[in-house]
Amino acid sequence: MLRRLRDIGTRSLANRLLLASLLAAVVMLLMAGLLLFWMFRATLERQFDARLEALINGLLANVEQQADGGIQVSRDLGDPLFRLPASGWYWQITPLGKGDGRSLASRSLLEKRFDVHFFDSLPRAADGSLHLTLPGPHGKMVRLIEQRLSLFGDANRYSVIMAGDADQIRREIASFTQVMALVFAIMGLGLVLTIFIQVRYGLRPLQVLHDEIADIREGRRRKLEGRFPDEIRPVVDELNQLLRANREVVERARTQVGNLAHALKTPLAVLINEAATRDDELARLVVEQSAHMREQVELHLDRARRAALVGTLGVTTPVNETLRPILNALRRIYRDREANVEVDCPRELLFRGERQDLEEMLGNLLDNAFKYGHGRVRVSCSRRDRELVILVEDDGPGLTARQRERAMRRGQRLDESGPGSGLGLSIVKELAGMYKGEMRLSVSDMGGLKAELRLPAVAGGNIAQGK
């Protein structure tokens, strides 16, 4: 049980605080309850003993010495309980010393008597009195006081016992315990509620911090902006500096990639231009290889740029706003086809990534649909869990399974009749893979090709749009 509670506590800071606070509250309530119980019982016994002492004084006031040296009680105590048999209220006076003379006792004792010799070895109070709770002569629990004193100034000593029904103390204690249990139960419930509210309120800034970090990861904000307590503020400041440093690193990488591209493209362009002025085998070889080098440079620099941007936090792109300009441009390019385009793309859908990457993926897929379709193009976008699903379909001739596999490879062209590099679909696949997504090709119910693009998505809201 303890191990299970410990395991629960280690998994949640809130549970740890709640468990620790509840255990502390239970211990404190138990200690307070036991202390109150002990204090109430001690006070009740003192009050009861005070009553017994008062009765002893009243009894001794009525004790008289007889001519033969004996004693008698001229008048019994007024309380009828001392006359009621086995009532639990008794008094007894017993001579001590040689022979131990005959005891005087209340009528409630009947023929039974307290054994005064039982009290000889028991510890007494400073004034010589003895206070006890024990079974009485008739089996009923009694609270008694026993004093030993000289009554008439002579050498004779007497044991004076006054006893009362201990059930009165027990009933008072039981009644007090019930009330105390009810009060402490209400206090306990109040403490549990207070602790729960206190822990939830105290840990609320951590939940806010979690939500804002999630917003940054999803692209709904660029930095942490909430109002946080002084204890958390240093962590928030450090996280904001880390985010800022991350963006600066990405920007520097982007700049360096651009500078490197420019530094390599210029010499290659010079080589190609110079070789183009000559008409020999070496010149043609230089042009061919330089063009191949330029293609490879652009390819690998583009990969480096995308790899840097994919990991950037806080960048999202609205899909609908990116899709519309591409469709408008393609309608103008392929206006002779008078394509019928069906679009179902809710405005709240967001892509968690750079705008130019989404433009390149959509541009390649839509360009193929316009180019090879017979006039109908359908684009549908939806969000499934945390995925953005984009379907681009056409009514063209489509591709066989083998052709679809070839089309996904870099540099593979299925149509040699027109210009192109055969990189379009492979670039889309590569870009989707960088975002932990994927692209699939299949047969559309329109008869042509269906391209399914799955990318990371975010919920709608305040966004930091990609550049």
C-alpha positions in Angstrom: 0.0 0.0 0.0 2.8 2.4 0.9 4.7 1.6 -2.2 1.6 2.2 -4.3 1.0 5.6 -2.7 4.7 6.4 -3.2 4.4 5.5 -6.9 1.3 7.6 -7.4 3.1 10.5 -5.7 6.2 10.3 -7.8 4.2 10.5 -11.1 2.5 13.8 -10.2 3.7 16.9 -8.4 0.1 17.7 -7.5 -0.4 14.3 -6.1 2.8 14.5 -4.1 1.7 17.8 -2.5 -1.9 16.6 -1.9 -0.6 13.3 -0.3 1.9 15.1 1.9 -0.6 17.8 3.0 -3.3 15.2 3.7 -1.0 13.1 5.8 0.2 16.1 7.7 -3.5 17.2 8.2 -4.5 13.7 9.4 -1.6 13.5 11.9 -2.3 17.0 13.2 -6.0 16.3 13.6 -5.3 13.0 15.4 -2.8 14.7 17.7 -5.2 17.6 18.4 -8.1 15.1 19.0 -6.1 13.0 21.4 -4.9 16.1 23.3 -8.4 17.5 23.6 -9.7 14.1 24.7 -7.1 13.8 27.4 -7.6 17.4 28.6 -11.4 17.0 28.7 -11.1 13.7 30.6 -8.6 15.1 33.1 -10.9 18.2 33.7 -13.9 16.0 34.1 -12.1 13.8 36.6 -10.9 16.8 38.6 -14.4 18.2 38.7 -15.8 14.8 39.8 -13.0 14.5 42.5 -13.9 18.0 43.7 -17.5 16.9 44.2 -16.3 13.8 46.1 -14.1 15.9 48.3 -17.1 18.2 49.1 -19.1 15.1 50.0 -16.3 13.9 52.3 -16.2 17.2 54.1 -20.0 17.0 54.5 -19.8 13.5 55.8 -17.0 14.3 58.3 -19.0 17.2 59.7 -21.6 14.7 60.9 -19.1 12.2 62.5 -19.3 12.2 66.3 -17.2 10.3 68.9 -19.0 8.1 71.3 -18.3 7.6 75.0 -16.7 4.2 74.4 -14.2 5.8 71.9 -16.1 4.6 68.9 -17.6 6.9 66.2 -21.0 7.4 64.7 -22.6 9.5 61.9 -25.3 11.6 63.4 -27.0 12.4 60.1 -26.6 10.7 56.7 -25.8 12.6 53.6 -28.8 14.1 51.9 -28.3 12.6 48.5 -30.8 9.6 48.1 -28.2 7.8 45.9 -26.3 6.9 49.1 -29.4 5.1 50.4 -30.2 3.3 47.1 -28.7 -0.2 47.1 -25.8 -0.8 44.7 -26.3 2.7 43.2 -22.6 3.3 42.7 -22.5 6.1 45.2 -20.9 5.0 48.5 -19.2 6.2 51.6 -17.2 4.2 54.1 -15.2 5.1 57.3 -13.0 2.4 58.7 -10.8 2.6 61.8 -7.2 1.7 61.2 -4.7 0.2 63.6 -4.9 -2.7 66.0 -7.8 -4.9 65.3 -9.3 -2.6 62.7 -12.6 -1.8 64.3 -16.1 -2.0 62.7 -16.6 0.2 59.6 -19.4 2.7 59.1 -20.9 2.7 55.6 -23.7 4.1 53.5 -26.8 2.0 53.1 -26.1 1.7 49.4 -23.2 -0.6 50.2 -25.5 -3.1 51.9 -23.3 -5.7 53.6 -20.3 -5.3 51.3 -17.3 -3.2 52.1 -14.2 -1.7 50.4 -10.9 -3.6 51.4 -8.9 -0.7 52.8 -5.7 -2.8 52.9 -5.8 -3.0 49.1 -4.9 0.7 49.1 -1.9 0.4 51.4 0.7 0.0 48.7 -0.7 2.4 46.1 1.0 5.7 45.4 -0.7 8.7 46.9 -1.0 12.4 46.1 1.1 15.0 48.0 -1.8 15.6 50.4 -1.9 11.8 51.2 -5.2 11.2 49.3 -5.7 8.4 46.8 -7.7 8.9 43.6 -8.8 5.8 41.7 -11.2 4.4 39.2 -11.9 0.7 39.8 -14.8 -1.9 40.0 -16.9 -1.3 43.2 -18.1 -3.9 45.7 -21.2 -4.6 43.5 -19.2 -4.7 40.2 -20.1 -1.3 39.0 -17.1 1.0 38.0 -16.6 3.8 40.6 -14.4 6.8 41.0 -13.3 7.1 44.6 -11.2 9.2 46.9 -9.6 7.6 50.0 -8.1 9.7 52.7 -6.4 8.6 56.0 -6.7 11.0 58.9 -7.3 11.4 62.6 -10.8 12.7 63.4 -10.6 13.8 67.0 -7.0 14.7 67.6 -6.1 11.4 69.2 -3.8 8.6 67.9 -6.6 6.8 66.2 -6.6 7.0 62.4 -9.4 6.3 60.0 -9.8 5.5 56.3 -12.4 7.6 54.8 -13.7 6.6 51.3 -16.1 8.5 49.1 -17.0 6.8 45.8 -19.2 7.9 42.9 -20.6 6.2 39.8 -17.9 6.3 37.1 -20.6 5.8 34.4 -21.4 9.5 34.7 -17.8 10.3 33.6 -18.0 7.7 30.9 -21.2 9.1 29.5 -19.9 12.6 29.5 -16.7 11.5 27.7 -18.7 9.5 25.2 -21.0 12.5 24.5 -18.0 14.7 24.1 -16.2 12.2 21.9 -19.2 12.1 19.5 -19.4 15.8 19.3 -15.6 16.1 18.8 -15.6 13.4 16.1 -18.3 15.3 14.2 -16.5 18.6 14.5 -13.2 17.1 13.5 -14.9 15.3 10.5 -16.2 18.7 9.3 -12.8 20.2 9.9 -11.2 17.4 8.1 -13.4 17.8 5.0 -12.8 21.5 5.1 -9.0 20.9 5.3 -9.2 18.4 2.4 -11.1 20.9 0.3 -8.8 23.8 1.3 -5.7 21.7 0.5 -7.1 20.6 -2.8 -7.9 24.3 -3.8 -4.5 25.5 -2.5 -2.5 22.9 -4.4 -4.5 23.5 -7.6 -4.2 27.2 -7.3 -0.5 27.0 -6.4 0.3 24.8 -9.3 -1.9 26.7 -11.8 1.1 28.7 -13.1 2.8 25.4 -14.1 -0.3 24.4 -16.1 -0.3 27.8 -17.8 3.4 27.3 -18.6 2.7 23.9 -20.0 -0.1 25.3 -22.2 2.0 28.2 -23.5 4.9 25.9 -24.3 2.4 23.6 -26.2 1.1 26.7 -28.1 4.7 27.5 -29.1 5.3 24.0 -30.3 2.0 24.1 -32.2 2.8 27.5 -33.6 0.1 29.5 -31.9 2.6 31.9 -30.2 6.2 32.8 -30.6 7.2 33.2 -26.9 6.0 32.8 -23.3 3.9 35.8 -22.4 1.8 34.8 -19.3 2.1 36.4 -15.9 4.1 34.0 -13.8 5.1 34.0 -10.1 8.6 35.1 -9.1 9.7 31.5 -8.5 8.8 30.5 -12.2 9.8 33.8 -13.9 13.5 32.9 -14.2 12.6 29.6 -15.9 10.2 31.5 -18.3 13.0 34.0 -19.1 15.5 31.3 -19.8 13.0 29.5 -22.1 12.3 32.7 -24.0 16.0 33.3 -24.5 16.3 29.7 -25.7 13.5 30.2 -28.2 15.1 33.4 -29.4 18.5 31.7 -29.7 16.9 28.9 -31.7 15.3 31.4 -34.2 18.6 33.2 -34.5 20.5 30.0 -35.2 17.9 29.1 -37.9 18.2 32.6 -39.4 22.0 32.3 -39.5 21.8 28.9 -41.1 19.5 30.2 -43.7 21.8 33.2 -44.4 24.8 30.9 -44.6 23.0 28.6 -47.0 22.1 31.5 -49.2 25.7 32.8 -49.2 27.1 29.4 -50.0 24.6 28.9 -52.8 25.6 32.3 -54.3 29.3 31.6 -53.9 29.0 28.3 -55.8 26.5 29.2 -58.4 28.4 32.2 -59.7 31.6 30.3 -60.6 29.6 27.5 -62.1 27.7 30.0 -64.2 30.9 31.5 -65.4 32.3 28.1 -66.4 29.1 27.2 -68.3 29.0 30.6 -70.1 32.7 30.3 -71.1 32.4 26.8 -72.2 29.3 27.6 -74.3 31.4 30.0 -76.4 33.5 27.1 -77.7 32.3 24.2 -79.9 34.4 21.2 -79.0 34.1 18.0 -77.0 35.8 19.5 -73.9 33.5 22.5 -73.8 30.4 20.2 -74.1 31.8 18.1 -71.3 32.4 21.1 -69.1 28.8 22.4 -69.8 27.3 19.0 -69.0 29.2 18.4 -65.8 28.8 22.0 -64.6 25.1 21.8 -65.1 25.1 18.5 -63.1 27.2 20.1 -60.4 24.8 23.1 -60.2 21.8 20.7 -59.9 23.5 18.8 -57.1 24.5 22.0 -55.3 20.9 23.3 -55.4 19.6 20.0 -54.3 21.8 19.6 -51.2 21.6 23.3 -50.2 17.8 23.1 -50.5 17.8 20.0 -48.3 20.0 21.8 -45.7 17.6 24.8 -45.7 14.6 22.6 -45.3 16.2 20.5 -42.5 17.0 23.7 -40.6 13.5 25.1 -41.0 11.6 22.0 -40.1 12.8 22.1 -36.5 11.9 25.7 -36.0 9.4 26.1 -33.2 6.3 28.4 -33.4 5.9 28.4 -37.2 2.5 27.6 -38.7 0.9 28.2 -42.1 -2.8 28.5 -42.9 -3.6 25.9 -45.6 -6.5 27.8 -47.3 -4.5 31.0 -47.7 -1.6 29.1 -49.2 -3.8 27.0 -51.5 -5.8 29.8 -53.1 -2.9 31.7 -54.8 -1.5 28.5 -56.2 -4.9 27.6 -57.8 -5.3 31.1 -59.2 -1.8 30.9 -60.8 -2.4 27.4 -62.3 -5.8 28.5 -63.7 -4.0 31.2 -65.6 -1.3 28.9 -66.8 -3.7 26.2 -67.9 -6.5 28.5 -68.9 -6.9 26.8 -72.3 -8.1 23.7 -70.4 -10.9 25.5 -68.5 -10.4 23.2 -65.5 -13.2 22.6 -63.1 -11.7 22.8 -59.6 -13.5 21.6 -56.5 -12.0 22.9 -53.3 -13.0 21.8 -49.7 -10.5 23.4 -47.4 -11.7 24.9 -44.1 -10.0 28.2 -43.2 -9.1 27.1 -39.7 -6.7 24.3 -40.8 -3.1 25.1 -40.0 0.1 23.3 -41.2 2.9 23.2 -38.6 5.7 24.3 -40.8 7.1 26.8 -43.3 4.8 28.4 -45.9 7.2 28.0 -48.7 7.5 24.2 -48.1 3.7 23.9 -48.2 3.6 26.0 -51.3 6.2 23.7 -53.0 4.3 20.5 -52.1 0.9 21.8 -53.1 2.4 23.4 -56.2 3.9 20.2 -57.5 0.8 18.1 -56.8 -1.6 20.6 -58.3 0.6 21.2 -61.3 0.5 17.5 -62.1 -3.3 17.4 -61.6 -3.8 20.4 -64.0 -1.3 19.1 -66.5 -2.5 15.5 -66.8 -6.1 15.8 -65.9 -9.0 16.1 -68.5 -10.6 19.1 -66.9 -11.6 18.2 -63.3 -9.4 18.7 -60.2 -10.5 18.1 -56.7 -8.7 19.3 -53.5 -9.9 18.4 -50.1 -8.3 19.1 -46.7 -9.2 17.8 -43.3 -7.7 17.3 -39.8 -7.6 13.9 -38.2 -6.3 13.9 -34.7 -3.0 15.8 -35.1 -2.6 15.2 -38.8 -3.4 17.4 -41.7 -4.7 15.3 -44.6 -4.6 16.9 -48.1 -6.1 15.0 -51.1 -5.4 16.2 -54.7 -7.3 14.2 -57.4 -7.8 14.5 -61.1 -9.7 12.7 -63.8 -6.7 12.0 -66.0 -5.3 8.7 -67.2 -3.7 8.0 -63.8 -0.8 5.7 -63.2 -0.3 2.0 -62.7 1.1 0.6 -59.5 4.5 0.3 -61.1 4.4 3.8 -62.5 3.4 5.2 -59.2 6.4 3.5 -57.6 8.7 5.0 -60.3 7.2 8.4 -60.0 8.3 8.6 -56.3 11.9 8.2 -57.2 14.1 11.2 -57.8 14.7 12.1 -61.4 12.3 9.5 -62.8 10.1 11.0 -65.6 7.1 9.1 -66.9 6.3 11.7 -69.6 9.2 12.6 -71.9 7.1 14.6 -74.2 7.4 17.9 -72.3 10.0 19.7 -70.2 10.7 18.7 -66.6 13.3 17.2 -64.3 11.3 14.4 -62.8 11.9 15.8 -59.3 8.4 17.1 -58.4 6.8 14.1 -56.7 10.1 13.0 -55.1 10.5 16.5 -53.6 7.0 16.4 -52.2 7.8 13.0 -50.7 11.1 14.2 -49.2 9.5 17.4 -47.8 6.7 15.4 -46.2 9.2 13.0 -44.7 11.1 15.9 -43.2 8.0 16.9 -41.3 7.4 13.3 -40.1 4.6 13.0 -42.7 4.1 11.0 -45.8 2.7 11.1 -49.4 0.8 8.2 -51.0 -0.3 7.8 -54.6 -3.4 5.8 -55.5 -6.3 5.6 -57.9 -9.0 8.4 -57.6 -12.7 7.6 -57.8 -12.6 10.3 -60.6 -10.5 7.8 -62.7 -7.2 9.6 -62.5 -4.5 9.9 -59.8 -5.1 10.6 -56.2 -2.2 12.1 -54.1 -2.7 11.9 -50.4 -0.5 14.2 -48.3 -0.2 13.7 -44.5 1.5 16.5 -42.5 1.6 17.7 -38.9 -1.4 19.9 -38.1 -2.4 22.3 -35.3 -5.6 23.6 -34.0 -6.9 27.0 -35.0 -6.2 30.2 -33.0 -3.6 32.9 -32.8 -0.8 31.8 -35.1 2.7 32.8 -36.0 2.6 32.4 -39.7 5.6 31.0 -41.6 7.6 33.3 -43.8 
